Amino acid sequence: MSETVKLIVDGREFEYPVIVGSEGERAFDISRLRNETGMITLDSGYGNTGSCCSAITFIDGEKGILRYRGYPIEQLAENSTFVETAYLLLHNELPTADELAVFSRRLNSSSLIHEDMRHFFGAFPNKAHPMGILSTMVASLSAFYPLPDELDLSAEEQFMANLISQVRTIAAFSYKKSIGEPVMYPSIKLKYVENFLNMMFASPVNNYHLDPDIIQAVELFLILHADHEQNCSASTVRMAGSSQANIYSVISAGISALWGPRHGGANQAVIHMLESIHASGGDGREFIARAKQRDSKTRLMGFGHRVYKNFDPRAKILKAACHKLLNKPGISNPLFDIALRLEEAALSDSYFLERNLYPNVDFYSGLILKAIEIPYDMFTVLFAIGRVPGWLSHWREMVHEEGFKISRPRQIYTGAVERNYLPVEQRDKVTR
């Protein structure tokens, strides 16, 4: 017999089914709650609300577990590529050699953007933030690559390939615009990450050396950021997509949500914190002491997570990658030493341990991007490039769900009760 939960409202008893996930997660389904009781739930920030059932990503925040389609993130980080991981998220299975070859060719052949779009870059101010450019340009793709009224599987595969591939081209073009250099077109001879790095850093008078360790570091960064369950931007994609808006506008909405400093912009804040500590000549201990003071505005950036109450598994992987990359000849970053000292000091301090403030993925991701000379304003852009396959997977899962509905949260109204309109000459400021 299926498990249920009983709720008593005004002396009446209501029964709701319990939904059990494949990993044992449990929730009670309140879909009938308002119709049956006239009441709704109030859950600020949605921390206790399941907005959907999903088969894409599993997180256990208490145990520090992250899996894509059942595969531990540690195994994917060690063995997979970003393109293979993107295929896994979109198709539920790791590709065969032939499937991977077809997918890779499709991405490569979809990497160009319409030549007329180049004129758009010239219209942005020189100081325009790359995330603003990226969001705008992705939304404009719908004008150049219009979607058919009825999407079949082939068309769906094509525009998803367009988005995964073209987002890095737009990102690289926007960077070239910001530094006044001519754009570098993608090459059919290069793989996904190689193409991005070449478009970013090569020029007609400067060949860019494709360092295998840097390529691997970017692959790792993108894999670790490819999806993270129902976070702010993924939920935004699902909500925007529920209106049946075109997919380019939907992904543009996800990019805009990611832009915020509480979401994708957090790794940039970590770098600014480390640079501030470095400039002061300290080792971070004074900074930690200030962060612990009541009413202090000082925050230890890159520690703690909304979901993880243990060590973020992505942070462990990136910490090891930092050691490998920053020990390479020619790459030096004193901020990494400060980061290690901060981590050691914080993890030996009961103040942080009692509050479950462990390093998260942002604590080390910014260090990797800085080491490979990605500009600060491009940090969140790299995050967006990595997250596109996850957003598309959530959109695809939702639109193929039987009977999916437009998202429409409720609210508890706390404003003025009904009142009558008064002509302006009768309004008395004293009564306000």
C-alpha angles and dihedrals in degrees: 000000000000117000118247139185122225121216123192116208121175090342094307121115123225127185126211130184123249115231116210121199126215091260094048098264110153133206136161116234111234097176090125096042100104095041092050102036106019088234134109133200122253115215114161110210091009091257092147099033126098107207096187148347111260136182097195112082134013123201128182103188095186093055098034095242126155123174133172111212088338097311116120112243089231091062093046092048091052100041113017137073127226092251092051091046090050089053090050093052093048099042105029094235137071108257126251116238091264093046091050092049092051092046092048092050090049091052092048094048090048096052098096120087122214108282092232089063089070088074090062092064090060091058094062119090115254091248095050112135112248091231091058090049092046094050092048095045094047090052090050091056088083089069093053098037104033117193122237118247090245117040116213123188094265094052091046092052091049099052091044088054088048092055097044092048104034095048091071091047091052090046093052093045091051090052092050089051091053093055096039097245127134116260121259114222122225116262127226087217096063132074125236101276094033090055092051094050092046092050089049102046111018122086137179088268099035128057113207117226109227102219111201092217092053091046089051092048092053091045088053093048092051094046092051091049097043095103141348108180121252099351124152097276096040090050089049090053091050093047095047091043092051088071087059091244113165113279095243091059090045093055090044088057090052090052091052092051091048092054094075120105091236090059126023096356095064097094090059089054089054091055092049089052093050092047090051091052091046093050091052091054092235131131096229099262093106089048091052091049091054091047090057095053116106113253091011117147090210112108129189098232121211095030125109131018137218091235108021115077089175134041112319103244090216091057091056091053094047093047089059090046090052091054091052097044099041093049091061116112110262095023117097129163120172088189090073091061090051090048091053091050091048091051093048093048094046095046091053092050118091090210091069097034093053089052094047091241102161126156113279131203093274092061092071105019094074091052091056093048092047091049091057090046099250105161117246094245089057096055094090090041089060088050090053093050089054094045098051094087090052093049091048091049091054092046091049094047091050100047092048093050111109112255097359113181137210111267112252117165119195129227143207106241114223101170133106119312120237114307137169127254115249126199112251095254090058097052115108118202090204091068093056 
